[in-house]
Amino acid sequence: MIYHVGLSKQGQTLIIEACKCIDYLSCELYDYMGKRETTKKQLKVNRYEILKMMQRQKPDVYGSLKYAIVD
């Protein structure tokens, strides 16, 4: 399935948003990851790998986060 994936944060948590329509993503995204062929289950399984990747890429934005969820 194709999802639009975006990242936001709340407190110490990375929020991975996945929607079929880009219009349903939050307007408070820090990063839009584009269209991805994935499932929400795959995103949930890989959420901490996504967090680690983003901490390496943008430590000033994501470096202090400890948790990750899929919304």
C-alpha positions as CSV (number, residue, x, y, z in Angstrom):
1,M,0.0,0.0,0.0
2,I,1.2,3.5,-0.7
3,Y,1.3,6.0,2.2
4,H,2.4,9.5,2.5
5,V,4.8,9.5,5.5
6,G,5.6,12.5,7.7
7,L,7.4,13.0,11.0
8,S,6.5,15.2,13.9
9,K,7.4,15.2,17.6
10,Q,5.6,15.7,20.9
11,G,7.6,15.8,24.1
12,Q,10.2,13.1,23.9
13,T,8.3,11.1,21.2
14,L,8.7,10.9,17.5
15,I,5.4,10.6,15.8
16,I,5.4,8.8,12.4
17,E,2.3,9.7,10.5
18,A,1.2,7.6,7.5
19,C,-1.9,8.6,5.5
20,K,-3.2,7.5,2.1
21,C,-4.0,11.1,1.2
22,I,-1.4,13.8,1.8
23,D,-4.1,16.2,2.9
24,Y,-4.6,14.2,6.1
25,L,-1.1,14.6,7.3
26,S,-0.6,17.1,10.2
27,C,0.3,20.6,9.3
28,E,2.9,20.6,12.1
29,L,5.3,18.1,10.4
30,Y,9.0,18.5,10.8
31,D,9.8,16.3,7.8
32,Y,7.8,14.9,4.9
33,M,9.3,11.6,3.8
34,G,7.3,11.3,0.6
35,K,5.3,8.5,-0.8
36,R,6.3,5.1,0.5
37,E,5.2,1.6,-0.3
38,T,4.8,0.2,3.2
39,T,2.2,-0.8,5.8
40,K,1.5,0.7,9.2
41,K,2.6,-2.7,10.7
42,Q,6.0,-2.4,9.0
43,L,6.4,1.2,10.2
44,K,5.5,0.1,13.8
45,V,8.1,-2.7,13.6
46,N,10.8,-0.3,12.3
47,R,9.9,2.8,14.3
48,Y,13.0,2.8,16.5
49,E,15.2,2.3,13.4
50,I,13.5,5.3,11.9
51,L,14.1,7.3,15.1
52,K,17.8,6.3,15.0
53,M,18.1,7.3,11.4
54,M,16.6,10.7,12.0
55,Q,18.7,11.3,15.0
56,R,21.8,10.7,12.8
57,Q,20.5,12.9,10.0
58,K,19.1,15.8,12.2
59,P,20.5,15.5,15.7
60,D,19.4,19.1,16.5
61,V,15.8,18.3,15.8
62,Y,15.5,14.6,16.9
63,G,18.5,14.0,19.1
64,S,16.6,14.3,22.4
65,L,13.8,11.9,21.6
66,K,13.5,8.6,23.3
67,Y,10.3,7.1,22.0
68,A,8.6,6.5,18.6
69,I,5.0,5.8,17.7
70,V,3.1,5.3,14.5
71,D,-0.1,7.3,14.1
